[in-house]
Amino acid sequence: MATTTTTATATARRYGRLLSYVGIGAIVLYCLAPFYWMVVSGLRRPSDQFATTPFPNPISFQNFQAAFSATNGFARALLNSFIVAGTTTVFTLAIGITAAYAIARLEFRFKNVVLAVIIATSMFPGISLLVPLLRLFVSLDWINTYQALIVPCMSFALPLTVFNLTAFFKQMPLELEGAAQVDGCTKWQAFRKIILPLAMPGVFTSAILTFIAAWNEFIIALSVTNEKDMRTAPVITALFTGQYKYDQPFGTQMAAGVAVTIPLVIGVLIFQRRIVDGLTAGALK
């Protein structure tokens, strides 16, 4: 009887493990299918852009050559995206880390209200802020400038960064700073040498999320730029034109989409472990 029960339990576990693998495989397939089709479409010949075969036959790099042609300005748009996303990430972390540490460690009136207001500001859809931003940037003569692209991205990324890092700093015991100060550190040294390294998983998570959000931002970047040299990669990709007026350059846009996505994939793969640590920190006690 005991042997039968043990066998049944082992069989149930095997089936459960198999179902888990099938479920994970289905989720991975669902997530990667659009990117796979984008790669396949980018590797087709322009004459085969409406083909539905699962593999390009023959493989062609004409779409990538067309995407990076001088007339499209895609290479400059990629550089603009790197500048905007990188600068946004650096400034967002510099402000967000200090603000989150102050909210987590300092005691002052209405602290929870301040944090709630910061979080509430991220709930406004970008399109609702477009007209006020345009009027402000026109009056400041910021149209077709990097600051017009960076400042709105920071306003969207800062609330998430502050909220995420505040939770990290609150999890750290106050005794850490006290012990560091007993050993001769100032408050700034205790923060820089003790607290900040321990918060690196959260910092990396906030950094990659901020970079991705700034890299993919479209509607504001489209609205505050009207010169090709200042447009970002998502905007320039959407404005690609075909050989003739009414052509739809699907293949070129797919190739550009692959080029835009690859830096994000590389960044996530490099910092994968830190990102996972940051997202799961505090889940278990």
C-alpha positions in Angstrom: 0.0 0.0 0.0 2.8 2.4 0.9 4.6 1.5 -2.3 1.5 2.2 -4.4 1.1 5.6 -2.6 4.7 6.5 -3.2 4.5 5.6 -6.9 1.3 7.6 -7.3 2.9 10.6 -5.6 6.0 10.4 -7.8 3.9 10.1 -10.9 1.8 13.2 -9.9 5.0 15.1 -9.3 6.3 14.2 -12.8 3.1 15.2 -14.4 3.1 18.5 -12.4 6.7 19.2 -13.4 5.8 18.4 -17.1 2.8 20.8 -16.9 5.0 23.5 -15.4 7.5 23.1 -18.3 4.7 23.2 -20.9 3.2 26.3 -19.3 6.6 28.1 -19.1 7.3 27.1 -22.7 3.9 28.5 -23.8 4.5 31.8 -22.1 8.0 32.1 -23.6 6.7 31.3 -27.0 3.9 33.8 -26.6 6.3 36.5 -25.6 9.0 35.8 -28.2 6.7 35.2 -31.2 6.3 38.9 -32.1 10.1 39.5 -31.9 10.8 36.4 -33.9 8.4 37.5 -36.6 10.0 40.9 -36.6 13.4 39.4 -37.2 12.1 37.1 -39.9 10.3 40.0 -41.7 13.5 42.1 -41.5 15.5 39.3 -43.1 13.2 38.9 -46.1 13.8 40.5 -49.4 11.7 43.7 -50.0 9.8 41.8 -52.7 8.9 39.1 -50.2 7.7 41.5 -47.4 4.1 40.1 -47.5 5.2 36.4 -47.4 3.9 34.3 -44.5 6.5 31.6 -44.4 8.1 30.9 -40.9 11.6 31.3 -42.3 13.0 33.9 -44.8 14.0 32.2 -48.0 16.5 33.5 -49.2 17.9 35.5 -46.3 18.5 39.1 -47.3 19.9 42.2 -45.5 18.5 44.7 -47.9 16.0 45.9 -45.3 18.8 46.6 -42.8 20.8 48.4 -45.4 17.7 50.5 -46.3 17.0 51.3 -42.6 20.5 52.6 -42.1 20.7 54.5 -45.3 21.7 58.2 -45.0 18.3 59.4 -46.3 16.4 57.8 -43.3 18.6 59.3 -40.6 18.2 56.1 -38.5 21.8 56.0 -37.2 21.5 59.6 -35.9 18.1 58.7 -34.3 19.7 55.7 -32.5 22.4 58.1 -31.1 19.7 60.5 -30.0 17.8 57.6 -28.2 21.0 56.6 -26.4 21.7 60.2 -25.3 18.1 60.8 -24.1 17.7 57.4 -22.4 21.2 57.5 -20.8 20.9 61.0 -19.6 17.4 60.4 -18.2 18.6 57.3 -16.4 21.5 59.1 -14.8 19.6 62.1 -13.6 16.6 60.0 -12.5 18.8 57.8 -10.3 20.7 60.8 -8.9 17.5 62.5 -7.8 15.5 59.3 -7.0 18.1 57.7 -4.8 18.5 60.8 -2.6 14.7 61.4 -2.5 14.0 57.8 -1.6 16.6 57.7 1.1 15.2 60.9 2.7 11.7 59.6 2.7 12.8 56.2 4.1 15.1 57.5 6.8 13.9 61.0 7.8 10.9 61.6 10.0 8.8 64.6 9.0 5.1 65.5 8.9 3.0 64.3 6.0 5.7 61.9 4.8 3.2 59.3 3.6 1.2 62.1 1.8 4.4 63.2 0.0 5.0 59.6 -1.1 1.4 59.2 -2.2 1.6 62.5 -4.3 4.8 61.3 -5.9 3.2 58.0 -6.9 0.0 59.7 -8.0 1.9 61.9 -10.5 2.8 58.8 -12.5 -0.8 57.9 -13.1 -1.4 60.8 -15.5 -1.4 59.5 -19.1 1.3 61.1 -21.3 -1.2 62.4 -23.8 -3.0 64.5 -21.2 0.2 66.4 -20.5 1.1 66.9 -24.1 -0.6 70.3 -24.7 0.8 71.9 -21.5 4.3 70.6 -22.3 4.1 71.9 -25.8 3.1 75.4 -24.7 5.8 75.4 -22.0 8.5 74.2 -24.4 7.5 76.7 -27.1 7.7 79.6 -24.6 11.1 78.3 -23.4 12.3 77.8 -27.0 13.0 74.1 -26.2 11.5 72.6 -29.4 14.0 70.4 -31.1 16.3 70.2 -28.1 17.5 67.3 -25.9 16.0 68.8 -22.7 12.5 68.7 -24.3 13.0 65.0 -24.7 14.7 64.3 -21.3 12.6 66.3 -18.8 9.3 64.6 -19.6 10.9 61.2 -19.5 12.3 62.1 -16.0 8.8 63.2 -14.8 7.5 59.7 -15.7 10.4 57.7 -14.4 11.1 59.5 -11.1 7.9 58.4 -9.3 8.6 54.7 -10.0 12.2 55.1 -9.0 11.4 56.9 -5.7 8.7 54.3 -4.8 10.9 51.3 -5.6 14.0 52.6 -3.8 12.0 53.8 -0.8 10.9 50.2 -0.2 14.5 49.1 -0.4 15.8 51.6 2.0 13.0 50.9 4.5 14.0 47.2 4.6 17.5 48.1 5.8 17.9 48.3 9.6 18.8 51.7 11.0 21.6 50.0 13.0 23.7 49.8 9.8 24.3 53.6 9.7 24.7 53.6 13.5 27.4 50.9 13.3 29.2 52.7 10.5 29.2 56.0 12.4 30.6 54.3 15.5 33.5 53.1 13.2 34.2 56.7 12.2 32.1 57.2 9.1 30.1 60.3 8.6 26.4 60.1 7.6 27.3 60.6 3.9 30.1 57.9 4.1 27.7 55.5 5.8 25.2 56.0 3.0 27.8 55.8 0.2 29.8 52.9 1.5 27.2 50.8 3.3 23.6 51.6 2.3 24.0 52.3 -1.4 26.0 49.0 -2.2 23.3 47.0 -0.4 20.6 48.8 -2.4 22.3 48.0 -5.8 19.7 45.4 -6.8 17.0 48.1 -6.6 19.1 50.7 -8.2 19.9 48.4 -11.2 16.2 47.5 -11.5 15.2 51.2 -11.5 17.9 52.0 -14.0 16.9 49.4 -16.5 13.2 50.2 -16.2 13.9 53.9 -16.6 16.2 53.3 -19.6 13.6 51.1 -21.3 10.8 53.7 -20.7 12.9 56.5 -22.0 14.1 54.5 -25.0 10.6 53.5 -26.0 9.0 56.9 -25.4 7.1 58.0 -28.6 4.2 60.4 -28.3 6.1 63.3 -26.6 9.3 62.7 -28.7 7.1 62.9 -31.8 5.4 66.1 -30.7 8.4 68.2 -29.5 10.7 67.5 -32.5 10.1 68.4 -36.2 13.7 68.1 -37.4 15.1 64.8 -38.5 18.4 65.2 -36.7 16.6 65.5 -33.3 14.2 62.6 -33.6 14.6 59.4 -31.6 14.7 55.9 -33.1 11.0 55.0 -32.4 9.8 58.2 -34.0 12.1 58.0 -37.1 11.0 54.3 -37.5 7.4 55.3 -37.6 8.1 58.0 -40.2 10.0 55.7 -42.7 8.7 56.1 -46.2 8.9 53.7 -49.1 10.2 54.2 -52.6 7.0 55.7 -53.7 4.5 57.9 -51.9 2.0 55.3 -50.9 4.5 52.4 -50.2 4.5 50.9 -46.7 8.0 49.9 -45.9 7.2 47.0 -43.6 10.5 45.2 -44.1 12.5 48.4 -43.4 10.5 49.1 -40.3 10.9 45.6 -39.0 14.7 45.8 -39.5 14.7 49.1 -37.6 12.6 47.5 -34.9 15.2 44.7 -34.5 18.0 47.3 -34.3 16.1 49.2 -31.6 15.3 46.1 -29.6 18.7 44.5 -29.6 20.3 47.1 -27.1 17.5 46.5 -24.6 17.9 42.7 -24.9 21.6 42.9 -24.4 21.2 45.2 -21.4 18.6 42.9 -19.8 20.8 39.9 -20.3 23.9 41.5 -18.8 22.1 42.7 -15.7 19.6 39.8 -15.5 20.6 38.6 -12.1 20.5 42.0 -10.5 17.2 42.8 -12.1 15.7 39.6 -10.8 17.1 40.3 -7.3 15.7 43.8 -7.4 12.2 42.7 -8.4 12.0 39.8 -5.9 13.7 41.6 -2.9 11.3 41.8 0.0 9.1 39.0 -1.4 10.3 36.6 1.3 11.1 37.3 4.9 
